[in-house]
Structures are given as C-alpha cells and as structure tokens.
C-alpha cells in the first residue's frame, strides 16, 4: 500500500516541480503566453485555497468569495489611481479592507445555516458589486486601468513577468502551508468539529461562533491578497471581478480538485483553467463540453481529482 | 399621483412575475431539498421557445402555449436525466451540478439560436394602453401579465391546498420516505413537480420576452432575485414566496424611480447621482440581509430545512 500511496504524492510533487520550473521551460521555448496563463492560474489557486479553508474544512458554503478578490483588487487600483504606488501601503490596505469586510459579513451571515448562508453571502457580494459599479471616480462599470504595478524596494520589480510569477508562486505555497498548519492546530480542530457537530462542540464548551468567524476572516483576508495580486497581474480592475459567477468558478475549482485537501484547490484551479484553455482551442462552444463535464465530476467523482488519486492509491 | 399609481402597478407586475420564478424554486427547494441554479435557464428557454414558435405559427397565443408545453418537457427531461441523481447529495453538489447545467444551456442556446438576441413582437390587441380608471391609462400587456399571474397563483393555491396531488406534494415535503412507503410513486411525483416549476419559469420568461430582448444570460440576473425572494419568504413556503415577491417587486421598482429624488433632498447633487443607482440595486439585498438577521430561517419558514 505504501508504494501505491506514493502515486498521489508523486503526482503532487510533479505538479509543484512543474510550476517551479515553468519559467525555465519558457526561457528555452520563448512561449511567453504560458507565464501569463500560469500566473493567473496560481493567483486563482490562491483564492481557492482560501475558499477551501472555510468550505472544505469549516463547512461554510460561501457563495460570495469573489467579493474579496474585488476588494483586494480595488484597494490596489484605487490607491494607484490616487498616486500611492508603494506596495508596502497598497497590500496592507488590501488585506485590512478584505479582513474588515469579512468580519462584518461573517458576523451577520454566520447566524444562518445551509441554504440561507449560501444566499446571504451571495447577497453581500452582490452589494459590494453594486457599490464599486457606482464609483464614477474609479471607472464605475467600465473598470479602472492600473498604469503602474505595486512598487517594492529596488531588486524586486513586479512588472518583470518572471519575478512576478515567482512572487505569486511563493505566496501560493505560503498560503497552502498556512492553511495546512491552521487546520491541524487546536483552532483548526475546533472549526472542523463545529462543521461535523456544532451542538456537541458548544456543549463541551467551545464558543463555535467565534471560532468560525475568525476562520471566515482569515479566509477573506487571504483571498484579498489574491485580489491584490490579480489586479497587478491584469493591470486592471472591474466590478466583473466580483460578480456571482466568479464566486461560482472558485467553488468549482475547490470541488473539482478536492474539498478539504491541502493541495486540492491548486489541482482544481490548474485542471479547470487548463481545460478551459484547451477546450476553447478546439471549439468556440467549449462551455457545452465543460458544463456536462462538471456534472459528471459531481455525479461520479466524489472528492474531486484528489479523491480519485487517493482511490487509485487505495485499490 | 398618476405616475405614482402607475409605478405601483409596475412594481406589482414585476413582483408577480418574480413570484412565478420563485414559486417553482421554492417548490423544488421545499419538496426535493434541491438548490437549482439552472432555474434561470428554464426561464430563458421559455422565452426563446416563445419567440421561435410565435414566429412559426404567426400567433402570439399559440406560440406561448407551445412554448409552455415545450418548457415543461425540457424541465421533465432535465429532472429524469440529471436532477434525479442529485437528491441524496448535499447543497454544494447541487450548486456545482446546476452551475454546469447553466453553462450547458447558455452555450446550447448560443449554438441553436446564435449569439444575437431575438424579439417577440406583441399582437396589436395587446399593444397599447387601456383605460383602467377614468383618466388613468395603463399598458394592456402589463395588465394582462398581472391577470395571468394572479390566475396562476390562485391555481397553484388550489392545486397545493385543495387537491389530492397537492396533498401528496405537501406530504412529500414533510416526510418523503413515509409517503413512498405508503405506495405513492415518489419518482413520478418529483418529475411532475420539477416539470411544473419549469413550466412556471418558462411562463415568466415568455411573458417577459416582449418587454425585454430575448438573450443569452437573461436568466442569470433574474435567478438571483428569485432566490432572494425564496429565502426572504422562507424555503418551501409558497405563501411566503408570494408575499416576498410582491414586496421585492414593489421595493425594487419604487426604489429605482423615487430613490434618486429622495437622496437629492438629503445629499448634494453629485453625491446623490453617484449613490442612487447603487443603492437602488442594493435595496433588495439589504432587505434580505435585514430579514435574515432578524429571522435566520426567512419569514414563513416551514422549519427544519
């Protein structure tokens, strides 16, 4: 069994190695588009990692997670528009704004359960969407172009594609590590306990509401950082970043890769976005293939791709 | 004053239309415990069918009837092929699977009807104003929407509360195993309920078609409104959906027409111009948040869901 189990480990190790070595490959082939594509994949993987913390481990089905992408992104965009270019100001503001938003909506939403929780998180994200659409000073519906990426001290230059790629990759690895450490800590155990049996956890003396709220805020803050990266990547922010279908995309990545698994969201993000790229190369109507494919994953591949890998390792 | 009265009627008409969507959602929600994001797709399909059939037959009414039947068939087919396998799954699986269905329906529609929108012209007898009260005229078509939706609401009430099928539906909502054990064909019942929900969504779509353009993605924005209504009213409660739909329709319509004026009295002209569109789009979400904070299970919850 132990030899078969390494198949999953080998797959993940190969994926990580490929991500680390991608710029080297590009340096030889000169295919610059790959770097752009994978920077985007890595950033969205980071957003899914943060969603996985509340969705997979905490059992909180947030349908408004893209709101933090938008808030983090707009924090960078607005400050850049006002002439504040330093990343040492922009990024902490992005984190603080997402944390504050998560604290407010978490405090209100966590009173509800199940479908009501799904819908109330969705409602807050829609409100955020309409608020930024109304900022006429910052482009409104049309969005806001960012002319200069966040500035850091001299050797670090985010407009260098390879440097930016490695910054994103390092932050992705850091967030996977952070989530892994969190869920295996006493705090993470309490949150997971509240997912399986909230009443029992409260009966043995855990204030589960507070635990879940802190978990919700951490996830939101982490996604806000992903938003700041995304704004720097596209040099553009628009309300569309936080539309509800974008939140749906993030859920797809988490479930496709494997909920409640540390590397699941990364696998899901790579799988979904590469699949999109490949399918849209084959036919203009690629969503007609992707839609039923998602259905099949839900019906026949419980636990997502990571679940399949585990199953192969077990058989 | 006439303007205000007209806006109230507009709000009522919009609310009743939303009720058609929310009723189907809440039925499927309450009885099968299924979150169906693809409900908006059925609304879109209904509108496309109506535009196509009306063009073929040359008659608005005949086209509408055919479209209704076709949407019913599509709904039942979706239930048999997909939804049936999702009932014993959790809500997250529902969200994901029906999200996949949305992609499929949107792209399928683009494939069949092309990316450009369609329009559904009104017949002359519906196109124009009628005298409602002395000195007050209102669009004949919008008035007929109000009449049709109120009839459908009454029909739904009688169906669910006064017939044997309705009794089975209500019994299935509270305890599906027991109803099955008593010899009721639950599978068939579920297919019928889902088909009914689809037909209601299709009806809403085809009635909205002459007012808006029939286009891809038209279901997505209105779907969220229907969900908001379902949640405010309490999942599974048709009465709750009816009341919430009218409240939401009124608030949305009146908010859009009067909020800019109200804000202008309180704020500077520029601040009001910026805040008004955002605030009026947000009003219903604010309402839902307030309702859920006060009553986490909605206004008329059936409990336990």
Interface residues (C-beta under 8 A of the other chain):
Chain A: X55 X61 X63 X108 X111 X112 X113 X114 X115 X116 X118 X119 X120 X122 X123 X124 X126 X127 X130 X131 X133 X134 X135 X136 X244 X245 X248 X251 X252 X255 X259 X285 X286 X287 X288 X290 X291 X292 X293 X294 X295 X297 X298 X299
Chain B: X29 X35 X37 X82 X85 X86 X89 X91 X92 X93 X95 X96 X97 X99 X100 X101 X102 X103 X104 X105 X106 X107 X108 X110 X111 X220 X224 X227 X228 X231 X235 X274 X275 X277 X278 X281 X282 X285 X286 X288 X289 X292 X293 X296 X297 X298 X305
